[in-house]
Amino acid sequence: MAKHQSDVDERTNLAGSNKFEMLMFRLGKDNALGQSELFGINVFKIREIMAMPQITPVVGADKLSLGVVNLRGQVIPVFDLPAIVGCKPETGLNILLVTEYARSVQAFAVESVEDIARLNWSQVIPAEASGNAKSLVTSFARLDPDANGKQHLAQVLDVEAIVQMVTPESDRHTVQGKKLGAKLQMRGDAIVLAADDSFVARSLLEQELKALSASYEIVKSGKEAWERLNALFEVAEEEGKSISDKVGLVLTDLEMPEMDGFTLTRNIKQDPRFARLPVLIHSSLSGTTNEDLVRKVGANGYVAKFEATELANAIRGAVAASASA
């Protein structure tokens, strides 16, 4: 228990300073330029790293699937990550990354693991800067200069989009309006201000909020959400209203470029102008440790991605609790 609490405190301090740890790895040469690039995944998503074990092929499986692996009694699907992103390994598929994402466990085969880098989210540039809003990359991380003074970029993969692509049961991540229950009731012209860097997640959130008949704005990072919140506060003051007349709920992902959801939540809760606004975390970083982190930064609730009905209930609950406070 003491070690668990120590881990929570360390991660909280890291998140609270707008920093994160990224596992960097290589997938081989890309099909376009024949270069071997660095890729990254937030360490929070990694459950285990291991040498490539025996994989059992599955008859009739998708071409991106390598089969399944029996890991201490749990059968886990294994996917060919180089094939997914368009790379060809030079030395083979040598390492298995076991990931926990949105209540599910899956493994990705990679060529090699390079390092774990501790970065500030301000070093991460949204993928839209590349001109491709629907890439399998959410962002680009500007790594610290190497011994020769050269700075490299690592491509941060959109695990949500990848899992949506390769997992057969991804159809369950849909929004069926009739199952969501009552429409969302908010005061005046208040909106739900949502932030998420994944285009897949933004699409699902948009479907969800439309089905709840909620007014909303969806941005791509915590920094954008914070700037928009400040702008709405100024509008509210000019109109002689409170910020609660403009924003009924902030719904945020955790890992985002420029400013993460932990920092956004902390900024909101520590600012007297916004402290009473309900903040709901909606993240693929599932697990009790991450839930503990969410509570420590002051969020009003946490929902693991993506179950539409559960999210709808959490949204209604957070808005209703704020209205009665």
N, C-alpha and C positions, 0 to 999 in steps of 0.2 A: 504493500500500500504506500509506504514512504517513497519508494522508487517511482511508483506511478505518479504521485503528487509532484515529485521533483521534475519528472518529464513534462508534466502539465505546466509547471511554473516556468521551465526553460522555454518551452514553445510559446507560452503566453508572452514572455519578455521579448522573444524574437518577433512574434506577430505584432506586438504592441509598438515595435519600432519600425514597422512597415518593411520587415525583412522576411526572407524565406530561404529554404535550402532546396537546391535543384540537383537531382541526379543527372549527370551528363553521360551520354553514350553515343556510339556510332552504329550505323546500319549498313555501311559499305558505300560504294560509289553510286551517285544518283544517275538516273537514266538520261538526264538532259545534258549535263556538262562533264560527267565522269569524275566528279569530285566527292571526297568523303567529308561530309559535314557533321557538325555536332548537333545533337538533339537533346532535349531535356524534358523531365517530368518532375513535378513537385514531389519532394521526398514524402510528404504527407500521404501520397497515393500509393507508395511502395510498401508492400507487406513483407516482401522477401526478395533477395537476389541470390541466384544459385547457378552453378555450372549446369549446362544443358543435361537434363535427365532423360531417361527412356520415355519416349512419347508413343502413345498408341494411336495410330491413324483411325479415323472414323469413316466408315463407308458412306459415300454420298455427301460428305461434308463440303462446304464452300471451299473454293480454291485458296482463299486466304487463311483457312484453318489448317493447322498442322496435326490436329487431333486433340487428345486429352492426356493429362498427366495425373497419376495418383500420388497426391502429396499428403502423406500422413493420414490416409483414409479419406481424404476429400478429393473428388474427381473434378479437375479444373480444366476448362477449355484453353487451348494454346493457339495463338495467332502469329502469323508471319509478319512482323512489323515492317521489315524492309520491303516486302511485297506490297504492303498497304500504302506506303508513302512513295513507292517508286524507286527503290534502291536495290543494288545487288551486292551482297556481302563478298568481300575478297577472301576471307579466311573461314567462312561458314557461319552458321548460327551457333554461337558458343555459350551465350548467357541467357538465362530466363529471368524476366522481371515479373514477379507475381504482384498484381495490383488489386487494391480494393477500391471500388468505385461504385457509387450509387447503389449500395446494398448488395453488390455482387462482387465475386472474385474471378479474375481471369488473368492469364499469363501471356506475355509477349516475348517472342524470341528476338534477340538482338545480336549484333556481331561482337561488340565489346563495350565494357563500362569504363569510363574515363576517370571520373572524379565526382565529388559532391562539392558544389560551390554555394557559399552563403552570399546572397545578393540582396540588394535593396530593390523593392518593386519599382522605384524610380529609374532603375537601369533597364526596365523592360518596356519595349515599344509595342503598341498594339499591332496586330497583323494587318489591319486595314491600311497601314502605311505602305504595304507592299502592293496595294491596289487589288488584292484578292480577298474579298470579305468572306468567301466561303471555302477558304483553305482549311486543311487539316492542322494548321498551325494557328494558335491563338495569338502568339506574340513572338518577339525576338529579344533575347537577353544579351545585353552588352557586357561581356565578361571583362574582368580586370585584366590589364595588360600582362603578357607573359614575360619571361626573363629577357626576351629581346625587345620588349617595349611594344610588341604588336598586340592589338586588341582584336578579339574574335567575337563573332555572333553565334549564339546557340538558338536553334529553333525550338520553341516551347510547344509541344504537341497538344492538340485539342482532344484529350482523352474522351470527352463526351461524344464528340463527332465520330471518333474512331469506333467506340463501342456501339454507337447507334448503327454504324455501317456494317459491322461484322457479327453482331450478336443476333441470332435468330429471334429471340424473344423481345427484341427491341420494339416490336409493335405495341407492347404493353405500355411503352412510354408515349401515350397519346392522350388527347384531351377529348372526352366525351361529355358535352355540356349537360346532358340530362342527369348524369351521375354526380354532378358537383354540388347539388343542393341549392339553397337560397341564394339570390343575387346579393352582391356586396352593397351594404348601405354605408355611405360616408357623408359627412357634413358638407353642405355647400357644393362648391365645384372642386373639392379636394381630389387629388390623384394618388395613385400608387406610383411611387418613384422606384423603379427597379434597375438593378445594375448587374450585368453578367457579360463576360468577355467571349463566351461561346455562341456562335450563330445558331447552333442547334438549340441551346438552352433559351436564347432570346425568342426563337420561333415558338417554342412550347409555352413560354411565359405569355407571349402575346395571345396565343390561342386561349390560354387559361383565363386571362384577365378580360378578354372579350366575352367569353362564356359567362363570366360573373357580372357582366354589364358594368365593369369598373372603368373609370377614366384612368389613363396611365401614361407614363413616359418611360421608355427603356433606354438606358445608356450602356456604354461598353466598359466602364471602369469605375472604381470608387472615386477617383479624381473627378471624373465627369459628374458623378452623382453629387459630390460635395459642392462643386461649382454651381450646379443647377439648384441645389437646395438653398445656397446663399442668394442666388438670383431671385428665387421665389419668395424668400424672406423680404427682400427689398420691395418686390411688387406688393406683398401683403401690407407692408408698412405704408406704402404710398396710398393704398386703398383703405387704410384704417382697420385692417383685419389682422388676425394672428396667423402664424405659419400653419396652424392646424386647419385653417380654412383653405389652405392651398395644398397641403400634403397630409394624407390620412395614414400613410404607411410607407416605410422604406423597406424594400425587399432586395436583399443583396446576396450575391455569391461571395465566397471567401477569397479565392485566388484570382486576382485580376491585375493587369499591368498598371503601372504608375502609382496606384494606391489600392491596397487589398481591402477586403471586407472587414477584417479585424480593425484596421486603422480607421476606416470610414465609420464603423459603429462607435469606436472610442471617441472620435471627433464629435459625433452627434451627441452622445450621452454626456460628454464633459462640457458642452457648450450650452449655457443657460437658455439661449434662443431655441434650441432644438431638443433639449433633454427629455421633454415629455412626449416626443414623437415615438411611436412604436417602431422598432426595428426587428425585422424577421430575417434570419439567416437561412438561405436555401442553397445547400452545397452538396457536391458529390463527395466531399471529404467526410465520409461517414465514420462512425466509431465513437466510443465513449470519451476518448481523449479529446477529440475535436469538439464534442458537446460540452465538455468541461471548459475548454477554451472559450467557447461562445458565451457561456455564462459569465466567465471572468471579465470579458470586455463589455458586459452590460446589455446584451441583446435581450429582447423580449421573448424570443423563441427560436427554435432550430428545427428545420425540416430537411431530411436527407432527400436528394433528388432520386428519381422524379416520379412521384405518385400524385396524380392530379387531384384526386378527392382529398387526400391527406393535406396537400398544400392549400386547397380551398378552405378546408376546416380551420387550418392554422391562420390563414389570412383573416377570415371572419372573426376568429377568436381574438386575435391581436387588436383588430380595429374596435371590436366591442369592448374589450378590457380597457382600452385607452379612453373610449367615450365615457365610460362609467367611473373612471378614476377621478 
